[in-house]
């Protein structure tokens, strides 16, 4: 009876929030719905789940290519909010099978040039977007401004399009945020919460010591200099962005022009489905 009641409640909630038409939202049965304090629950629907505990058609990138590096920022405190984001219980890169295979092709091409891909974000639960919205409503929560949006008011983060104020393409399972790392890769020290912050627009050697190559700004830098083809960008950073774009384009992705790190698979398999299961 409890399971049936829960199912009816979920259906009613989805209908109230989204109506009966597409796009659809897919949540893990029995999973926590909106809070970082909720404990992750097992994914129990055998008809909708694979042996990995993921919805059918989605895979863990490490099962497709173990050489691709991971720096999953939203599962840590080193992001523009300054804490782990709702739904990120583990630093995993979950993607559609097609996107993971395309990244494998991009990685093979990158390695021939002496680089590796490094992922910052992959599938993003819808609840993460709701978490961002709640963060935006609290002006005092500005701890990471000095690094991630040093020249932008917090109220403009959504208006400028750097953070999705609702459904994110990441929640469809075929969008990624990434960079390139020169091989052999240098170790990257962990971020220490509360450490002094340097603007993401500062010169490469002055910013947080990310082991990625110089892209002109840091990741999730909410500044127009993050636009892939910003005219102020010249020399090595511009060449590096163009290299990443070429590798990803050849593998079947398209770039979001306002973020050098953001790519979506052109023929994504779930273009109208937004998932909301936690990453566990």
C-alpha positions, 0 to 999 in steps of 0.5 A: 500500500505504501508503494502504491501511495508513493507512486500516486503521489509522484504521478500527481506531483509530475502532473502538477509541475509539468502537465501531461505533455513532454518533456518528461521527468524520470525520477528513481523510484524510492529516491530522495527528491530534493534535499542534500540531507536525504539519504540515497535510497536503492533504485528498485524498479527492475523494469526501468533499471539495469544491473548498474542501478541506472535507468536503461540507456545510461551508463557510467563513463568509467565502464566505457573508458577508464582513461578519461579523468574525473574532477566532478565539482558538484560532488565537492565544495569546489563550485560556485555554491561552495558545498556539495550540490543536491543529488551528488552523492558520489563523484561519478560521470553518468551519461547516455551510452551514446554520449559515453561512446562519443567521449571514448572516440574524443579521448582516443583522438586527444591521446594521439595529440598528447592530451586527456579529457577531464570531466567536470560535470556529466548527468545532473539530477533535476534536483540540482537545478532546484538547489541552485534556485534556492541558493539564488534566493539567499543573497548572503550565500556568496562565499565563492563569488571571488572565484566564480563570478568576481565581476558579476552580481549574484542576481545576474548569474541566471539572467546571463545564462551561466546557470540554468534556472529550471531544466538543464540539458545536463539532466537529459544525460548527453551534456558534459562540462570538460577540459583537456589535460596535458599528458603525463598529467600533473597531480592536482591538489584538493580544494580546501574549503575556506582557502583564499580564492583567486578570480577565475579570470586571473592568469592561469598560473594565479588561479586555483591549480587545476591541472587542465591546460590554459583555457583563458578562464577557470571552469564555471567562470561566470564572465563573458571571457568564458564565451568560447570565441571571446575576441579578447582571447588570443594565443595559447588559450584560444588555440586550446579552446579550438583544439577542444572544440575540434575534438568534441565536434569530430566526436559528434558534440556541439558547443554552447557558445557562452561556455567553452567547457559545455558540450551536448551530443548532437543526436542525443537519445533523450532530447525531451526526457529530464532525469532526476535520480541521484548519483550514488 
